[in-house]
Amino acid sequence: MVDLLRSRGYDVLTFYEAGQANRKIPDDEVLMYATNVARIVIT
């Protein structure tokens, strides 16, 4: 999915790339992080 979005010109930042992967972060904190860096969350 990431490659497809990027190939269509979308600016994609994965949680892994942001250094946040595999940390069992609660959903509300994920949303707060995305909001603070002006991103949306796609699951």
PDB file of N, CA, C and O in Angstrom:
ATOM      1  N   MET A   1       0.819  -1.187   0.000  1.00  0.00           N
ATOM      2  CA  MET A   1       0.000   0.000   0.000  1.00  0.00           C
ATOM      3  C   MET A   1       0.868   1.258   0.000  1.00  0.00           C
ATOM      4  O   MET A   1       0.573   2.212  -0.720  1.00  0.00           O
ATOM      5  N   VAL A   2       1.934   1.268   0.799  1.00  0.00           N
ATOM      6  CA  VAL A   2       2.812   2.434   0.872  1.00  0.00           C
ATOM      7  C   VAL A   2       3.397   2.755  -0.497  1.00  0.00           C
ATOM      8  O   VAL A   2       3.387   3.908  -0.926  1.00  0.00           O
ATOM      9  N   ASP A   3       3.904   1.743  -1.175  1.00  0.00           N
ATOM     10  CA  ASP A   3       4.498   1.965  -2.497  1.00  0.00           C
ATOM     11  C   ASP A   3       3.468   2.498  -3.485  1.00  0.00           C
ATOM     12  O   ASP A   3       3.774   3.383  -4.284  1.00  0.00           O
ATOM     13  N   LEU A   4       2.258   1.969  -3.434  1.00  0.00           N
ATOM     14  CA  LEU A   4       1.193   2.432  -4.327  1.00  0.00           C
ATOM     15  C   LEU A   4       0.876   3.909  -4.071  1.00  0.00           C
ATOM     16  O   LEU A   4       0.783   4.702  -5.008  1.00  0.00           O
ATOM     17  N   LEU A   5       0.714   4.266  -2.809  1.00  0.00           N
ATOM     18  CA  LEU A   5       0.421   5.665  -2.489  1.00  0.00           C
ATOM     19  C   LEU A   5       1.557   6.583  -2.927  1.00  0.00           C
ATOM     20  O   LEU A   5       1.318   7.647  -3.498  1.00  0.00           O
ATOM     21  N   ARG A   6       2.780   6.173  -2.660  1.00  0.00           N
ATOM     22  CA  ARG A   6       3.924   6.995  -3.061  1.00  0.00           C
ATOM     23  C   ARG A   6       4.015   7.114  -4.577  1.00  0.00           C
ATOM     24  O   ARG A   6       4.360   8.175  -5.097  1.00  0.00           O
ATOM     25  N   SER A   7       3.709   6.033  -5.289  1.00  0.00           N
ATOM     26  CA  SER A   7       3.775   6.075  -6.758  1.00  0.00           C
ATOM     27  C   SER A   7       2.731   7.025  -7.331  1.00  0.00           C
ATOM     28  O   SER A   7       2.858   7.486  -8.465  1.00  0.00           O
ATOM     29  N   ARG A   8       1.705   7.313  -6.547  1.00  0.00           N
ATOM     30  CA  ARG A   8       0.661   8.249  -6.985  1.00  0.00           C
ATOM     31  C   ARG A   8       0.880   9.654  -6.437  1.00  0.00           C
ATOM     32  O   ARG A   8       0.008  10.517  -6.544  1.00  0.00           O
ATOM     33  N   GLY A   9       2.056   9.874  -5.847  1.00  0.00           N
ATOM     34  CA  GLY A   9       2.424  11.212  -5.435  1.00  0.00           C
ATOM     35  C   GLY A   9       2.094  11.595  -4.006  1.00  0.00           C
ATOM     36  O   GLY A   9       2.273  12.749  -3.616  1.00  0.00           O
ATOM     37  N   TYR A  10       1.611  10.639  -3.217  1.00  0.00           N
ATOM     38  CA  TYR A  10       1.294  10.955  -1.828  1.00  0.00           C
ATOM     39  C   TYR A  10       2.551  10.934  -0.968  1.00  0.00           C
ATOM     40  O   TYR A  10       3.448  10.117  -1.176  1.00  0.00           O
ATOM     41  N   ASP A  11       2.602  11.836  -0.009  1.00  0.00           N
ATOM     42  CA  ASP A  11       3.700  11.908   0.951  1.00  0.00           C
ATOM     43  C   ASP A  11       3.353  10.972   2.105  1.00  0.00           C
ATOM     44  O   ASP A  11       2.502  11.292   2.935  1.00  0.00           O
ATOM     45  N   VAL A  12       4.015   9.812   2.155  1.00  0.00           N
ATOM     46  CA  VAL A  12       3.698   8.783   3.137  1.00  0.00           C
ATOM     47  C   VAL A  12       4.832   8.653   4.139  1.00  0.00           C
ATOM     48  O   VAL A  12       6.004   8.595   3.767  1.00  0.00           O
ATOM     49  N   LEU A  13       4.469   8.606   5.411  1.00  0.00           N
ATOM     50  CA  LEU A  13       5.410   8.356   6.484  1.00  0.00           C
ATOM     51  C   LEU A  13       4.868   7.191   7.295  1.00  0.00           C
ATOM     52  O   LEU A  13       3.810   7.305   7.914  1.00  0.00           O
ATOM     53  N   THR A  14       5.581   6.071   7.298  1.00  0.00           N
ATOM     54  CA  THR A  14       5.132   4.928   8.083  1.00  0.00           C
ATOM     55  C   THR A  14       5.562   5.096   9.532  1.00  0.00           C
ATOM     56  O   THR A  14       6.488   5.852   9.826  1.00  0.00           O
ATOM     57  N   PHE A  15       4.904   4.403  10.421  1.00  0.00           N
ATOM     58  CA  PHE A  15       5.287   4.461  11.828  1.00  0.00           C
ATOM     59  C   PHE A  15       6.689   3.904  12.016  1.00  0.00           C
ATOM     60  O   PHE A  15       7.432   4.354  12.887  1.00  0.00           O
ATOM     61  N   TYR A  16       7.044   2.932  11.202  1.00  0.00           N
ATOM     62  CA  TYR A  16       8.398   2.371  11.247  1.00  0.00           C
ATOM     63  C   TYR A  16       9.432   3.441  10.895  1.00  0.00           C
ATOM     64  O   TYR A  16      10.436   3.599  11.588  1.00  0.00           O
ATOM     65  N   GLU A  17       9.175   4.166   9.818  1.00  0.00           N
ATOM     66  CA  GLU A  17      10.087   5.229   9.388  1.00  0.00           C
ATOM     67  C   GLU A  17      10.191   6.347  10.425  1.00  0.00           C
ATOM     68  O   GLU A  17      11.228   6.999  10.546  1.00  0.00           O
ATOM     69  N   ALA A  18       9.122   6.556  11.160  1.00  0.00           N
ATOM     70  CA  ALA A  18       9.100   7.598  12.187  1.00  0.00           C
ATOM     71  C   ALA A  18       9.719   7.123  13.500  1.00  0.00           C
ATOM     72  O   ALA A  18       9.765   7.872  14.475  1.00  0.00           O
ATOM     73  N   GLY A  19      10.196   5.873  13.523  1.00  0.00           N
ATOM     74  CA  GLY A  19      10.821   5.334  14.726  1.00  0.00           C
ATOM     75  C   GLY A  19       9.840   4.974  15.824  1.00  0.00           C
ATOM     76  O   GLY A  19      10.212   4.923  16.997  1.00  0.00           O
ATOM     77  N   GLN A  20       8.588   4.723  15.456  1.00  0.00           N
ATOM     78  CA  GLN A  20       7.549   4.453  16.444  1.00  0.00           C
ATOM     79  C   GLN A  20       7.006   3.030  16.392  1.00  0.00           C
ATOM     80  O   GLN A  20       6.096   2.699  17.152  1.00  0.00           O
ATOM     81  N   ALA A  21       7.539   2.179  15.516  1.00  0.00           N
ATOM     82  CA  ALA A  21       6.985   0.839  15.313  1.00  0.00           C
ATOM     83  C   ALA A  21       7.326  -0.100  16.470  1.00  0.00           C
ATOM     84  O   ALA A  21       8.331   0.067  17.160  1.00  0.00           O
ATOM     85  N   ASN A  22       6.460  -1.086  16.654  1.00  0.00           N
ATOM     86  CA  ASN A  22       6.658  -2.177  17.623  1.00  0.00           C
ATOM     87  C   ASN A  22       6.848  -1.682  19.048  1.00  0.00           C
ATOM     88  O   ASN A  22       7.586  -2.288  19.825  1.00  0.00           O
ATOM     89  N   ARG A  23       6.197  -0.604  19.387  1.00  0.00           N
ATOM     90  CA  ARG A  23       6.306  -0.054  20.742  1.00  0.00           C
ATOM     91  C   ARG A  23       5.000  -0.195  21.515  1.00  0.00           C
ATOM     92  O   ARG A  23       4.897   0.265  22.652  1.00  0.00           O
ATOM     93  N   LYS A  24       4.000  -0.832  20.898  1.00  0.00           N
ATOM     94  CA  LYS A  24       2.688  -1.040  21.529  1.00  0.00           C
ATOM     95  C   LYS A  24       2.090   0.271  22.040  1.00  0.00           C
ATOM     96  O   LYS A  24       1.588   0.352  23.162  1.00  0.00           O
ATOM     97  N   ILE A  25       2.157   1.283  21.195  1.00  0.00           N
ATOM     98  CA  ILE A  25       1.637   2.601  21.547  1.00  0.00           C
ATOM     99  C   ILE A  25       0.116   2.571  21.425  1.00  0.00           C
ATOM    100  O   ILE A  25      -0.406   2.111  20.410  1.00  0.00           O
ATOM    101  N   PRO A  26      -0.606   3.052  22.436  1.00  0.00           N
ATOM    102  CA  PRO A  26      -2.067   3.078  22.383  1.00  0.00           C
ATOM    103  C   PRO A  26      -2.572   3.919  21.211  1.00  0.00           C
ATOM    104  O   PRO A  26      -1.926   4.881  20.795  1.00  0.00           O
ATOM    105  N   ASP A  27      -3.726   3.541  20.693  1.00  0.00           N
ATOM    106  CA  ASP A  27      -4.302   4.211  19.526  1.00  0.00           C
ATOM    107  C   ASP A  27      -4.445   5.716  19.719  1.00  0.00           C
ATOM    108  O   ASP A  27      -4.181   6.485  18.795  1.00  0.00           O
ATOM    109  N   ASP A  28      -4.859   6.144  20.907  1.00  0.00           N
ATOM    110  CA  ASP A  28      -5.048   7.579  21.117  1.00  0.00           C
ATOM    111  C   ASP A  28      -3.719   8.332  21.023  1.00  0.00           C
ATOM    112  O   ASP A  28      -3.694   9.485  20.592  1.00  0.00           O
ATOM    113  N   GLU A  29      -2.628   7.701  21.416  1.00  0.00           N
ATOM    114  CA  GLU A  29      -1.316   8.335  21.281  1.00  0.00           C
ATOM    115  C   GLU A  29      -0.844   8.346  19.832  1.00  0.00           C
ATOM    116  O   GLU A  29      -0.159   9.275  19.404  1.00  0.00           O
ATOM    117  N   VAL A  30      -1.212   7.309  19.078  1.00  0.00           N
ATOM    118  CA  VAL A  30      -0.889   7.282  17.648  1.00  0.00           C
ATOM    119  C   VAL A  30      -1.597   8.447  16.954  1.00  0.00           C
ATOM    120  O   VAL A  30      -0.994   9.162  16.154  1.00  0.00           O
ATOM    121  N   LEU A  31      -2.870   8.628  17.264  1.00  0.00           N
ATOM    122  CA  LEU A  31      -3.634   9.725  16.670  1.00  0.00           C
ATOM    123  C   LEU A  31      -3.073  11.081  17.088  1.00  0.00           C
ATOM    124  O   LEU A  31      -3.001  11.997  16.269  1.00  0.00           O
ATOM    125  N   MET A  32      -2.678  11.219  18.344  1.00  0.00           N
ATOM    126  CA  MET A  32      -2.093  12.472  18.810  1.00  0.00           C
ATOM    127  C   MET A  32      -0.780  12.754  18.078  1.00  0.00           C
ATOM    128  O   MET A  32      -0.521  13.891  17.684  1.00  0.00           O
ATOM    129  N   TYR A  33       0.037  11.735  17.898  1.00  0.00           N
ATOM    130  CA  TYR A  33       1.299  11.890  17.170  1.00  0.00           C
ATOM    131  C   TYR A  33       1.019  12.345  15.736  1.00  0.00           C
ATOM    132  O   TYR A  33       1.633  13.294  15.247  1.00  0.00           O
ATOM    133  N   ALA A  34       0.096  11.667  15.074  1.00  0.00           N
ATOM    134  CA  ALA A  34      -0.229  12.021  13.690  1.00  0.00           C
ATOM    135  C   ALA A  34      -0.744  13.452  13.598  1.00  0.00           C
ATOM    136  O   ALA A  34      -0.375  14.188  12.683  1.00  0.00           O
ATOM    137  N   THR A  35      -1.575  13.840  14.522  1.00  0.00           N
ATOM    138  CA  THR A  35      -2.104  15.197  14.540  1.00  0.00           C
ATOM    139  C   THR A  35      -0.999  16.227  14.727  1.00  0.00           C
ATOM    140  O   THR A  35      -0.986  17.264  14.064  1.00  0.00           O
ATOM    141  N   ASN A  36      -0.074  15.933  15.632  1.00  0.00           N
ATOM    142  CA  ASN A  36       1.017  16.869  15.926  1.00  0.00           C
ATOM    143  C   ASN A  36       1.968  17.063  14.754  1.00  0.00           C
ATOM    144  O   ASN A  36       2.601  18.113  14.640  1.00  0.00           O
ATOM    145  N   VAL A  37       2.076  16.061  13.878  1.00  0.00           N
ATOM    146  CA  VAL A  37       2.969  16.184  12.711  1.00  0.00           C
ATOM    147  C   VAL A  37       2.164  16.375  11.418  1.00  0.00           C
ATOM    148  O   VAL A  37       2.676  16.155  10.320  1.00  0.00           O
ATOM    149  N   ALA A  38       0.907  16.786  11.564  1.00  0.00           N
ATOM    150  CA  ALA A  38       0.007  17.097  10.439  1.00  0.00           C
ATOM    151  C   ALA A  38      -0.125  15.936   9.457  1.00  0.00           C
ATOM    152  O   ALA A  38       0.024  16.114   8.248  1.00  0.00           O
ATOM    153  N   ARG A  39      -0.405  14.752   9.984  1.00  0.00           N
ATOM    154  CA  ARG A  39      -0.593  13.544   9.175  1.00  0.00           C
ATOM    155  C   ARG A  39      -1.952  12.952   9.478  1.00  0.00           C
ATOM    156  O   ARG A  39      -2.622  13.344  10.433  1.00  0.00           O
ATOM    157  N   ILE A  40      -2.349  11.996   8.646  1.00  0.00           N
ATOM    158  CA  ILE A  40      -3.540  11.203   8.922  1.00  0.00           C
ATOM    159  C   ILE A  40      -3.082   9.768   9.186  1.00  0.00           C
ATOM    160  O   ILE A  40      -1.958   9.390   8.856  1.00  0.00           O
ATOM    161  N   VAL A  41      -3.966   8.988   9.781  1.00  0.00           N
ATOM    162  CA  VAL A  41      -3.671   7.587  10.080  1.00  0.00           C
ATOM    163  C   VAL A  41      -4.510   6.719   9.159  1.00  0.00           C
ATOM    164  O   VAL A  41      -5.727   6.879   9.067  1.00  0.00           O
ATOM    165  N   ILE A  42      -3.837   5.794   8.476  1.00  0.00           N
ATOM    166  CA  ILE A  42      -4.522   4.803   7.648  1.00  0.00           C
ATOM    167  C   ILE A  42      -4.167   3.425   8.188  1.00  0.00           C
ATOM    168  O   ILE A  42      -2.990   3.103   8.349  1.00  0.00           O
ATOM    169  N   THR A  43      -5.160   2.628   8.463  1.00  0.00           N
ATOM    170  CA  THR A  43      -4.906   1.266   8.973  1.00  0.00           C
ATOM    171  C   THR A  43      -5.452   0.241   8.020  1.00  0.00           C
ATOM    172  O   THR A  43      -5.338  -0.958   8.272  1.00  0.00           O
TER     173      THR A  43
END
